[in-house]
Amino acid sequence: MDLDKLKFRIQALSAKTVANGCTEAEALSAAAKVAALLDQYDLSLSDVERAGEQCERLVMVSGKKQRPPMDGCIGAIALFCDCRVWREKDAEGRSATVFFGLPADLEMARTLYALIEAAMRTEAESYKRTRKVISYRHDEGRSFLIGMAQAIAESLVAMKDNRDRANRAATGRDLVVVKSGVVEAEFARLNLNFRQSGPSGRRVMAGAFESGLVAGERFDLKGR
């Protein structure tokens, strides 16, 4: 598939969203196909083509002041998609996650973020149904999601390592190094100043956290 046709197909699949009239199952299926195409697209680009691309920003707004449980896997999403990532806050203190990288990689990050968000929402509802309503607490649900995010993050890191090894063996080139050089060079031009944020200080409920870990281990990107 040539580059123009590939981009057109990705755009068409990306338009299949719930907001555009698709069911959630159809939207998730389309998102998974986008992820698969982008992975193939990534491998088909030559070093020269990649060096000519411009990096962009992808902002995912949570609309909340408190860190969402998804924060537990945004670093792994960025690693998996060969992007940089950081958190920002607006004037009202609401948090947003910013991914920075090449356009195709940002589309993969967007897709993966949506897949994980949907999986966490589905698993959280399933977990809540197994609990007695009278004993279910907000902290319990949050602890479950934190555990799930941690398990998914660990899985993405392992998948990324396996994918890079397979790509090097198949092509004899380390495409990650090529992309990294482009992203890091453009990232340096942003001249941003960051401060290290500490832990949230919130405790988790051990039982709910362990259940979340188990749910996170069920997340299978290849099967979506």
N, C-alpha and C positions, 0 to 999 in steps of 0.2 A: 504494500500500500504506500503511495507516495505521500509526502508531508501534507499537502493541501487536503487530500481526501481524508487523511487521518484526523486532521484538525476539525474538519467538517463533521465527521462521525462523532468525535468526542463532544463537540458542541451540541449535537442533536441528542446524544445520550444524557448530557448534563442538564438539558432542558426538561427531562422527564422527572419532574418533582411533584410532590403532593400539592404544592401551591398551584401547579399548572394542570391539575386535574387527574394525576396518576394516583393509584393506590400506594400505600406505603411499601407493599411488597414489590410493585413495579418500580418504584423509585429506588429501592435498595438494590434490586437486580441491575438496573441501569448504572447505578453508582459503582457496583462491583465490576461491571464490564468496562467502565471508564478506567478504573484502577488497573485492570489487566492490560488494556490498550496502552496506557501511559507507560507501564513497565516495558512493554514491547517497543514503544516509541523511543524510550530512553536508550535502549540498546541499539537502535538503528541510526541514531545521530552520529555523525562523524565528529572528531575533535574540533575541526574547523567550524562546523555549523554551531556547535555548542559554544565556542569561544565568542561568537558573534551575538549571542543572546543577551538580553538585558534582564537584570533581576527586578523583581517587583515585591510589593507587600501584600499580604493577605491578612485581613483583620477579622477575627472571630470575637464578637461582642457577647459577653455573658449577661450584661445588664444588671449584675449584682455586685455589691461591695465585697462580699465574702468570697474567698477563693472557691471555685466549684471543684467537685471531686475529679473532674476531667483534667485538672491541673497535674494530676499524678501521672498522666501519660503524654502530655504535650511534648516533653523532651524526647520521648521515644518516637513520637510521630515525626518530629523534625528530623531525627536521626534516620528513620526509615525512608524519608522522602528527600534526604540530602538538603535540608534547609537549616536556617538559623531560626531561633524562636525566642521571644521575650514577652513579658507582661507589661502592659501600660494601664494607666488609670486616667479617666477623664476628669473634668473640673469638679464633678460631683462624687468622685471617688469610686465610680463603677469600673470594674476590671475588664480588660480585653486582652486576648492573646494575639500576638503578631508573628506570623511566619514570613520569612524573607528568603527568596530563592528564585530559581529559574521558573518561568511560567508553567511548564509541564509538571514540574515537581510541586508547585503550589496547588495545581489542580488535583494532584494525587493526595496532597495533605488535606485539602478541602473534603475530598471524597472519603478518606480514611477517618477524618474527624467526624463526619456525618454518620458513618457506619458504626463507629464506636459509641457515639452519642445515642443512636437508636438502640444498639444492643444493651447499653447500660439502662436505658429507660425501660426496655422490655423485661430485662432480668430483675430490675428493682420492683416492678409491679408484680412479677411472679413471686418474688421473695415476700413481698408485703402480704400477698394472699395466703401464704403459708403461715403467717403469724396471726395471733388473735388480735383483733382491732384494738381491744382494750389495753393490750400490753405493748403495742407498736409505738415507738417513739421516733421523732425526727432524727435524733442522734443515731438511732439504730440504722435507719435508712442511709444516712450519710456515711456511717462506718462501713456498711455493705458496699457502697459505691467506691469508697476509698480503696478497699481491698480489691475490688474488681479492676479498678484503674491500675493498681500496682501489678496485678497478674498480666493484664494486657500489655503493659509497658515492657515487662520482662520477655513476653512472647515476641513482641515486635523487635526488640534488640537481638534476640536469637535468630529471628527470620532474616533480619537485615544482614547479619554476619554470614548466614548460610547463602543468601542471595549473592553477596559480594564475592564469596569464594567460588560459587558456580559460574558467575560472570567472568571472573578472571581465568578460570579453567577453560571456558568456552571460547573466549575472544583473545586471550593473551594480553589484554589491556586492562588497566585499572581505571574505569570510567569515573569512579568516585573521586579519584585524585584530580582529574580534569575538571569536574564540576566544582569540587571544593575550591580550587584555585580561582575560578570565576566568581563564585559566591563570596568568598573571603575578600577578594579585591574590591568588589562593589560594596560589601558590608563596611569595609574600612572607610570608604568615602562618606558614609553616613555620619561618621564622627560622633557616635552616640556615647553617652555616659550612663553606665548602669551601676546600680547598687545591689548588693547581695541581700536577698530577703531571707529571713529566718523561718523556722517552722511555725506553723499556725498556732501551736500551743494547745490545740484541741485534742482531747483524748478520744480514742476510738473504743467501741465496745467489741471485745475480743471475739465473741461468738458471731456477731454480724460481719466483722472484718474477715474472719475465716470463711464464712459462707460466700462473701464477695470474691475472695481469692479463687474458690472453686468455680464460681460463675465466670470469672475472667478467664480461667483456663479453658472454658468451653468456647470462647471466641475464636472462630476459625475464618480468617480472611479469605483463604482459598476456597472455602465452601460457600461464599457469599456472592 
